[in-house]
Amino acid sequence: MTSQPYSVAVLGLGAMGLPMAIRLASRLAVHGFDIAAERLRLAKEAGILTFDTAASAVDGADAVLLAVRNAEQLSAVLFGADGIAPALKQGAVVIMTSTVGVDAVLDVAERLAVLGVDLVDAPLSGGPVRAGDGDLLIVVGASATAQTAAAPVLNLLASTLTVVGDKPGDGQALKTVNQLLCGVHIAAAAEALALAQSLGLDPAKTIEALQAGAAASFMLGNRGPRILQAWDPEGAEVLSRLDIFVKDLGIVTSAARAVSLPTPLAAAAEQLFLQGQAQGHGAQDDSAVITVIAPTKPVFHS
């Protein structure tokens, strides 16, 4: 008897979910679902087998990859009125790729365990292009059994796969630390480039010089050019929304308060992103945080 091919359902075909689905479809049977008709159309055009409901997409799937925005969406897609939990087959594994915080993942893991479904806590970093190339950084918290069940998916998506613990929540914990650094680094890069502009320095040459020395950082090199574009009328291309860091830094500061740890730099960065959201920049690229520091491009006065 011929065994059925390994199948994975990807729920959430947004900026990260769609390229991941396309990458997975190069080797696996992939089912896709998104609440947006346009994203379903793009997925179908890319050769993904799409479905009208999330429940029908996960029917019979060996793995379900969730690419949702926050803890509320996570809970809704699993246990809401149209939640997929009742449709999951025994022995299936749910792979959670988003940053939602430790508490949200622990709650979901407990509820899925009752149904005989394991949760793999696997938040990722890397952006849409790297997602499509299978070049993501993924940190995993899951049992050995769940890791094995999710391996066909994770191995296709990750160039760096780090198991940080043997239970759900461990991946979220490390991603929380990661997002503290990322958020602070973006805010610091924006502040530095606003100062460089105010001092009359060539901003492109400033980035090049800084990246060659001890002040170099991934976020300065990656976000620097987009930070400079944020002052343009059309802004920078949206590769990572500003409101994502409102969410992520909120997770960081909440986690720190829960363990009575002061995080003044994370709190300061969080306030900058919150101001950006309040000013209407939430859907813009996170590089737009520079417009909170300097609403218009500074003019150097000699």
Secondary structure as the mmCIF struct_conf table of DSSP 4:
data_model
#
loop_
_struct_conf.conf_type_id
_struct_conf.id
_struct_conf.beg_label_comp_id
_struct_conf.beg_label_asym_id
_struct_conf.beg_label_seq_id
_struct_conf.end_label_comp_id
_struct_conf.end_label_asym_id
_struct_conf.end_label_seq_id
HELX_LH_PP_P HELX_LH_PP_P1 THR A 2 TYR A 6
STRN STRN1 SER A 7 LEU A 11
BEND BEND1 GLY A 14 GLY A 14
TURN_TY1_P TURN_TY1_P1 ALA A 15 MET A 16
HELX_RH_AL_P HELX_RH_AL_P1 GLY A 17 ALA A 25
TURN_TY1_P TURN_TY1_P2 SER A 26 ARG A 27
BEND BEND2 LEU A 28 LEU A 28
STRN STRN2 ALA A 29 PHE A 33
BEND BEND3 ILE A 35 ALA A 36
HELX_RH_AL_P HELX_RH_AL_P2 ALA A 37 GLU A 45
TURN_TY1_P TURN_TY1_P3 ALA A 46 GLY A 47
STRN STRN3 LEU A 49 THR A 50
BEND BEND4 ASP A 52 THR A 53
HELX_RH_AL_P HELX_RH_AL_P3 ALA A 54 VAL A 58
TURN_TY1_P TURN_TY1_P4 ASP A 59 GLY A 60
BEND BEND5 ASP A 62 ASP A 62
STRN STRN4 ALA A 63 LEU A 66
BEND BEND6 ARG A 69 ASN A 70
HELX_RH_AL_P HELX_RH_AL_P4 ALA A 71 PHE A 79
BEND BEND7 GLY A 80 GLY A 80
TURN_TY1_P TURN_TY1_P5 ALA A 81 ASP A 82
BEND BEND8 ILE A 84 ILE A 84
HELX_RH_3T_P HELX_RH_3T_P1 ALA A 85 ALA A 87
HELX_LH_PP_P HELX_LH_PP_P2 LEU A 88 LYS A 89
TURN_TY1_P TURN_TY1_P6 GLN A 90 GLY A 91
STRN STRN5 VAL A 93 MET A 96
BEND BEND9 SER A 98 SER A 98
HELX_RH_AL_P HELX_RH_AL_P5 VAL A 102 ALA A 113
TURN_TY1_P TURN_TY1_P7 VAL A 114 GLY A 116
STRN STRN6 ASP A 118 ASP A 121
STRN STRN7 LEU A 124 SER A 125
BEND BEND10 GLY A 126 GLY A 126
HELX_RH_AL_P HELX_RH_AL_P6 GLY A 127 ASP A 133
TURN_TY1_P TURN_TY1_P8 GLY A 134 GLY A 134
STRN STRN8 LEU A 136 GLY A 141
HELX_RH_AL_P HELX_RH_AL_P7 ALA A 144 LEU A 157
STRN STRN9 ALA A 158 GLY A 165
BEND BEND11 ASP A 166 LYS A 167
TURN_TY1_P TURN_TY1_P9 PRO A 168 GLY A 169
HELX_RH_AL_P HELX_RH_AL_P8 ASP A 170 SER A 198
TURN_TY1_P TURN_TY1_P10 LEU A 199 GLY A 200
HELX_RH_AL_P HELX_RH_AL_P9 PRO A 203 GLN A 211
TURN_TY1_P TURN_TY1_P11 ALA A 212 ALA A 212
BEND BEND12 GLY A 213 GLY A 213
TURN_TY1_P TURN_TY1_P12 ALA A 214 ALA A 215
HELX_RH_AL_P HELX_RH_AL_P10 PHE A 218 GLN A 229
TURN_TY1_P TURN_TY1_P13 ALA A 230 TRP A 231
BEND BEND13 ASP A 232 ASP A 232
TURN_TY1_P TURN_TY1_P14 PRO A 233 GLU A 234
BEND BEND14 LEU A 239 SER A 240
STRN STRN10 ARG A 241 ARG A 241
HELX_RH_AL_P HELX_RH_AL_P11 LEU A 242 ALA A 258
TURN_TY1_P TURN_TY1_P15 VAL A 259 SER A 260
HELX_RH_AL_P HELX_RH_AL_P12 PRO A 264 GLY A 276
HELX_RH_PI_P HELX_RH_PI_P1 GLN A 277 HIS A 281
TURN_TY1_P TURN_TY1_P16 GLY A 282 ALA A 283
BEND BEND15 GLN A 284 GLN A 284
STRN STRN11 ASP A 285 ASP A 285
HELX_RH_3T_P HELX_RH_3T_P2 ASP A 286 VAL A 289
HELX_RH_AL_P HELX_RH_AL_P13 ILE A 290 ILE A 293
BEND BEND16 PRO A 295 THR A 296
#
